[in-house]
Amino acid sequence: MLQREFAAAPAIVVVTGHLAGTRETGARGYTCLMTSGGQAAGRAWTAAITRGGGE
């Protein structure tokens, strides 16, 4: 582990996206990609908290 604060974490969630796929749609595609990634991370965090994570 390069970052010690993550060493004791019960899970590490990494959200990825296909940045090259936004070439055709430009800024709008990039914005949609970032929004979707943020929503996915938010849903994962909410699910973990409702199941008792983070305590």
C-alpha positions in Angstrom: 0.0 0.0 0.0 1.5 3.3 -1.0 -1.1 5.3 1.1 -1.3 4.1 4.7 -4.8 5.5 5.2 -6.1 3.0 2.8 -4.3 0.0 4.4 -7.0 -0.5 7.1 -10.0 0.2 4.7 -12.5 -2.6 4.4 -12.8 -1.9 0.7 -11.3 0.4 -2.0 -13.6 1.3 -4.8 -12.1 2.5 -8.1 -14.5 4.1 -10.7 -13.2 4.1 -14.2 -14.6 5.3 -17.5 -13.8 5.2 -21.2 -12.3 8.7 -21.8 -11.5 8.0 -25.5 -15.2 7.5 -26.1 -15.8 11.1 -25.4 -13.9 12.3 -28.5 -17.0 12.5 -30.7 -19.1 14.3 -28.1 -16.5 16.6 -26.8 -17.1 18.6 -23.6 -20.7 17.2 -23.3 -19.5 13.6 -23.4 -16.7 14.4 -20.8 -19.3 16.0 -18.5 -21.6 13.0 -18.8 -18.7 10.6 -18.1 -17.7 12.5 -15.0 -21.3 12.8 -13.8 -21.9 9.1 -14.3 -18.7 8.2 -12.4 -19.7 10.5 -9.5 -23.1 9.0 -9.3 -21.7 5.5 -9.3 -19.3 6.4 -6.5 -22.1 8.1 -4.5 -24.4 5.1 -4.9 -21.5 2.8 -3.7 -20.9 5.0 -0.7 -24.7 5.2 0.2 -25.0 1.4 -0.1 -22.0 0.9 2.2 -23.3 3.4 4.8 -26.8 1.8 4.8 -25.2 -1.6 5.4 -23.2 -0.3 8.4 -20.0 0.6 6.7 -17.9 3.4 7.9 -18.4 2.8 11.6 
